[in-house]
Amino acid sequence: MTATAWTAGFPVEAGLPQTVRKDPPGFHEAIWTWGYDPSARVGWYLYLLHDIEDEALRREVVTLYLPDGTILQGGGQGRSSHGRIAAGDHLELECVEPFRRWETRYDGAVAPVSWDGEGTSGDPVPVRLRFSMEAATPAWNVEGDWGEPPPNMRFHQLYRIAGDVEVGELRTPLSGSTMRGHSRRERDLSAYTGHVLATALLDDGSAFGMFCFFGDAAELRLDHGYVVIDGNLHEARVVEVPLIERAQRSGEPLRFVLTGDFGTAVVTGESIVTTYGVRTTGPQAGLATSMGIARYEWNGRVGYGPIDRSHRMPAPTRTQTEGSP
């Protein structure tokens, strides 16, 4: 595969973090890293957001999913980005080679949180997280294929990781896979009524993913997805996604259907651990949200990755499935 085949059509430098603002006013940069190690049964969601008003400020959100079902979360902000390192307070994401290799570091404290959005449930815990990332699939151009002109940019890419995590005094080696998302775009949520993000690297190197938005009646309005087969990325139309039908911590069955020049891909799965909440104020009041980690299967091939959904809905049945990820 050629070097440009990894870049989703963007110039190679688009894979670098923007440590000094170059885009027009109103644009911001976001980088997120979201994955799971099925052997360690540990998951992570790491998010860095470039403040719109302050070109040096990064806001961070760090979430860890632990084997016993505990969800740890923390936040912060800082102005320590430099060179090829995007950084907030305690989180650093370093680009070693654009679209190919990254280093991830976190050294801070996170607190247990309730899965159903009812706040913290314990004292902060010191966490030290380190892993290296090596690209396993080409990047997928999310924004460009929706017809939005430059400098709007958003791409997703799947990586294999190796490293470790220390929670308190317990150190755990990490492997597995992770999604890296990278965007620079305007934030216009005036027509936002929900979305679906799901993606995974499967055990044979194939992959699938999607980033879709809903219209007013929970119908798919932007039904955009992809699959990777034999190292080749195919654009796809998403024709079926699972809506949030109940507030469920884990064990929810999932089913996605994608079509394209490859035929039809039916991906099934089950949530491993999720959070749930309903926004109660502002223009998005009544929007149900659920995000976490899922196990996916496609034609007998298995993979793990993020599941992130939101849409307007009546209050669902609340179900807390027992068990741990």
Disulfide bonds with the S-S distance in Angstrom:
none
